Amino acid sequence: MFTNGYMNNTITIITPSLNQGQFIEQTINSVLSQEGDFFIDYIIADGGSTDGSVEIIKKYDELLKTKKYPVKCRGIEYRWWSKPDRGQSHAINQGFAIAKGDILAWINSDDYYMPDVFSLVARIYKKNPDTDLIYGDGCVVNESANKKKIATYSSVSLEKLLQGKCYIFQPSTFFSKKILNKVGPLDENLHYAMDYDLWIRIFKNGKTLYVPKTLSSFRIWEKSKSGSRQKKFLSDRKKIFKKYGGAVIDPESIQRIKKRMPFMNYINKKYPRLYGAFKKIFYIFINKINRLNKIS
């Protein structure tokens, strides 16, 4: 047991899922195979899959019940359901409502954890009992789980989050039940950037800690939300910026526009000093607009 007065040495992981049968087994194994001195409370919130996902979920339920799965931690409670929900945020919130752990996280059914991550997280919380959220690096992979790049976000701050200048790697993030009770669950009106909204609330109200380790892999593929619905992500982010008095103009939108203007790269190569001066003036202007929005 932890000695800090409220941590109960249980990590609750929630996996929202809908028709991710080709990936969900890797996700489940990445949770159940974690090794260390902690308990795992695993909740799979399936939205009514029809592609074979439920059969895979049931298989691991049976393996655990018959003690045929090699449990490497102090114990695992495995809970699941398959029924329609109101979207990903609602599915995750249902899991939060019944979570038994004092350390919480969610991982989507096409992503997966690295080995020994829970042990690391448990040790960090034991040494830093007043920490509300810890976040680490992640690996971006393709459909076949081949590595594309390592994503690092070491210099995250509330100000940068509000300006849209930094991110947190969602599956590499763990937070306390205490802070979730304080700031509230996911906003169920957001379906794409609900994690961004939660991070802002936690950064405003709690203590955070960066871990320079790759904790998870995040899969981007043709049908994933992150890979196919960027416009909806940006729409959610704009709602969040407006809600908290953040950036009016999302820097990510600027980058998307820049990619559609190849002549800007030509100017940068041909006249780098002119390009640099224009870029500096442009961002001074954008930051001034964003500051005025924050004041108002």
C-alpha positions in Angstrom: 0.0 0.0 0.0 1.1 3.6 -0.6 1.9 5.5 2.5 0.7 9.0 1.5 -2.7 8.7 3.1 -5.0 8.3 0.1 -3.4 6.3 -2.6 -4.7 2.7 -2.5 -2.1 1.0 -4.8 -4.7 0.4 -7.5 -4.5 1.7 -11.0 -7.8 2.0 -13.0 -7.5 1.9 -16.7 -10.4 2.5 -19.0 -10.6 1.4 -22.6 -13.4 2.9 -24.7 -14.0 0.9 -27.9 -16.2 0.5 -30.9 -15.4 -2.0 -33.7 -11.6 -2.1 -33.1 -11.3 -5.9 -33.3 -8.1 -5.7 -35.3 -6.3 -3.8 -32.5 -8.0 -4.3 -29.2 -6.2 -7.6 -28.3 -2.9 -5.8 -28.3 -4.4 -3.0 -26.1 -5.8 -5.5 -23.6 -2.6 -7.4 -23.4 -0.6 -4.2 -22.8 -2.7 -3.5 -19.7 -3.0 -7.0 -18.3 0.7 -7.9 -18.8 2.0 -5.1 -16.6 4.2 -6.3 -13.8 4.8 -4.9 -10.4 3.5 -4.2 -6.8 0.1 -2.8 -7.6 -3.5 -3.9 -8.4 -5.1 -3.3 -11.8 -8.7 -2.3 -12.1 -9.4 -2.6 -15.9 -12.7 -1.4 -17.4 -13.5 -1.9 -21.1 -16.4 0.3 -22.2 -17.5 -1.2 -25.5 -20.1 0.8 -27.4 -21.8 -2.2 -29.0 -19.2 -3.6 -31.4 -20.3 -6.0 -34.2 -16.9 -6.9 -35.6 -15.7 -9.6 -33.2 -14.4 -7.2 -30.5 -16.7 -8.6 -27.9 -15.5 -12.1 -28.4 -11.9 -10.9 -27.8 -13.0 -9.1 -24.7 -14.8 -12.2 -23.4 -11.8 -14.4 -24.1 -9.6 -12.4 -21.6 -12.5 -12.4 -19.1 -12.5 -16.2 -19.2 -8.7 -16.5 -19.1 -8.6 -14.4 -15.9 -11.5 -16.2 -14.3 -10.0 -19.6 -14.9 -6.5 -18.3 -13.8 -5.0 -19.2 -17.2 -3.7 -15.7 -17.8 -0.2 -15.1 -16.2 -1.0 -12.2 -13.8 2.3 -10.4 -13.0 0.9 -7.8 -10.5 -0.8 -8.1 -7.2 -4.2 -8.7 -8.8 -6.5 -7.8 -11.6 -10.2 -6.9 -11.6 -11.5 -7.1 -15.2 -14.9 -5.4 -15.9 -16.5 -4.8 -19.2 -19.8 -4.1 -21.0 -21.0 -3.8 -24.6 -23.9 -1.4 -25.0 -24.6 1.8 -27.0 -23.2 5.0 -25.5 -23.2 8.7 -26.3 -19.7 8.7 -27.6 -16.1 8.2 -26.4 -16.3 10.9 -23.7 -19.4 9.3 -22.2 -17.9 5.8 -22.4 -14.8 7.0 -20.5 -16.9 8.9 -17.9 -18.9 5.8 -17.2 -15.6 4.1 -16.3 -14.5 7.0 -14.1 -17.8 6.8 -12.2 -17.0 3.2 -11.0 -13.2 3.4 -10.8 -11.7 1.7 -7.8 -8.2 3.1 -8.2 -6.7 6.3 -7.0 -4.6 6.5 -10.1 -6.6 6.8 -13.3 -5.9 6.7 -17.1 -7.6 5.7 -20.3 -6.2 4.1 -23.4 -8.1 3.8 -26.6 -8.5 0.4 -28.2 -6.0 1.0 -31.0 -3.2 2.2 -28.7 -1.1 0.3 -26.2 1.2 0.7 -23.3 4.9 -0.1 -23.1 6.1 -2.8 -20.6 6.7 -1.8 -17.0 4.9 1.5 -17.3 2.5 0.9 -14.4 5.3 0.0 -12.1 7.1 3.3 -13.0 3.9 5.3 -12.5 3.2 3.7 -9.1 6.8 4.5 -7.9 6.5 8.1 -9.1 3.2 8.6 -7.2 4.6 7.0 -4.1 7.6 9.4 -4.1 5.5 12.4 -5.2 2.2 12.0 -3.3 1.0 15.5 -4.0 1.3 15.2 -7.7 -2.0 15.3 -9.5 -1.0 14.4 -13.1 2.1 12.8 -14.6 2.7 12.6 -18.3 5.5 11.1 -20.5 6.6 10.7 -24.1 5.0 8.4 -26.6 5.6 6.6 -29.8 3.5 7.3 -32.9 2.9 4.1 -34.9 1.1 3.2 -38.1 -1.5 0.6 -38.7 1.0 -2.2 -38.5 2.6 -0.9 -35.3 5.7 0.2 -37.1 7.3 3.2 -35.4 6.9 6.6 -37.1 8.4 8.9 -34.5 8.8 9.6 -30.8 6.7 12.4 -29.5 8.2 14.4 -26.6 6.3 17.2 -24.7 8.6 18.2 -21.8 7.9 21.9 -21.7 4.1 21.9 -21.2 2.6 24.8 -19.3 -0.9 26.2 -18.8 0.0 29.2 -20.8 1.3 27.1 -23.7 -1.8 24.9 -23.6 -4.1 27.9 -23.8 -2.1 29.2 -26.8 -2.2 25.8 -28.5 1.6 25.7 -28.6 2.0 22.3 -26.9 0.4 19.0 -26.3 0.3 16.1 -23.9 0.5 12.6 -25.2 -2.9 11.3 -24.0 -2.2 7.5 -23.6 1.0 8.4 -21.7 -0.9 10.4 -19.1 -2.0 9.3 -15.6 -3.8 11.4 -13.0 -5.2 11.0 -9.5 -8.9 10.4 -8.7 -8.5 13.3 -6.3 -7.9 15.8 -9.0 -10.6 14.4 -11.3 -13.1 14.8 -8.4 -12.0 18.4 -8.1 -12.1 19.4 -11.8 -14.8 17.1 -13.0 -14.9 14.4 -15.7 -14.6 14.7 -19.4 -16.8 17.3 -21.2 -19.2 15.0 -23.1 -20.0 17.8 -25.6 -16.4 17.3 -26.9 -15.7 14.2 -29.0 -12.2 14.9 -30.3 -10.2 17.1 -28.0 -11.8 16.2 -24.7 -8.4 15.3 -23.3 -7.1 18.7 -24.1 -9.9 20.3 -22.1 -9.2 18.0 -19.1 -5.5 18.8 -19.2 -6.2 22.5 -19.1 -8.4 22.1 -16.0 -5.9 19.9 -14.2 -3.0 22.3 -15.0 -5.1 25.2 -13.7 -5.9 23.4 -10.4 -3.2 20.8 -9.7 0.4 19.9 -9.7 1.9 18.1 -12.7 5.1 16.2 -13.4 6.8 15.3 -16.7 8.5 11.8 -17.0 11.2 11.6 -19.7 10.2 8.1 -20.7 8.2 6.6 -23.6 5.1 5.2 -21.9 2.8 4.3 -24.7 2.2 3.9 -28.5 -0.4 5.9 -30.2 -1.7 4.5 -33.5 -2.6 6.8 -36.5 -4.2 4.9 -39.3 -6.8 5.5 -42.0 -9.9 5.2 -39.9 -8.7 6.5 -36.6 -10.2 9.7 -35.3 -6.8 11.4 -35.1 -5.9 10.3 -38.7 -9.2 11.1 -40.5 -11.0 13.9 -38.7 -8.5 16.8 -38.2 -11.1 19.5 -38.9 -13.3 18.2 -36.1 -10.3 18.2 -33.8 -9.6 21.8 -34.7 -13.3 22.7 -34.1 -13.2 21.2 -30.6 -9.9 23.1 -29.9 -11.5 26.4 -30.9 -14.4 25.7 -28.5 -11.9 25.0 -25.7 -9.8 28.1 -26.4 -13.0 30.3 -26.3 -14.1 28.6 -23.1 -10.9 29.3 -21.2 -9.9 32.6 -22.8 -7.1 31.1 -24.9 -5.9 31.5 -28.4 -8.4 32.9 -31.0 -6.3 31.6 -33.8 -5.0 28.1 -33.4 -1.3 27.7 -34.3 -2.1 24.3 -35.7 -4.5 25.9 -38.2 -1.8 28.3 -39.3 0.5 25.3 -39.9 -2.2 23.6 -42.0 -2.6 26.7 -44.1 1.1 27.0 -44.5 1.3 23.5 -46.0 -1.1 24.5 -48.7 1.1 27.5 -49.7 4.3 25.9 -51.0 5.6 29.3 -52.3 6.2 30.2 -48.6 8.9 27.5 -48.5 10.4 29.0 -51.6 10.5 32.5 -50.0 12.1 31.0 -46.9 14.9 29.4 -49.0 15.4 32.4 -51.3 14.9 35.2 -48.8 15.4 33.7 -45.3 15.9 37.1 -43.6 12.8 38.6 -45.1 10.8 35.4 -44.3 12.1 35.5 -40.7 11.1 39.1 -40.2 7.6 38.6 -41.7 7.1 35.5 -39.5 8.2 37.4 -36.3 5.8 40.3 -37.1 3.0 37.9 -38.0 3.2 36.0 -34.6 3.5 39.2 -32.6 0.2 40.2 -34.3 -1.4 36.8 -33.5 -0.2 36.8 -29.9 -1.6 40.3 -29.4 -5.0 39.2 -30.7 -5.0 36.2 -28.4 -4.0 38.3 -25.4 -6.8 40.7 -26.1 -9.2 37.8 -26.3 -8.0 36.5 -22.9 -8.5 39.9 -21.3 -12.0 40.3 -22.7 
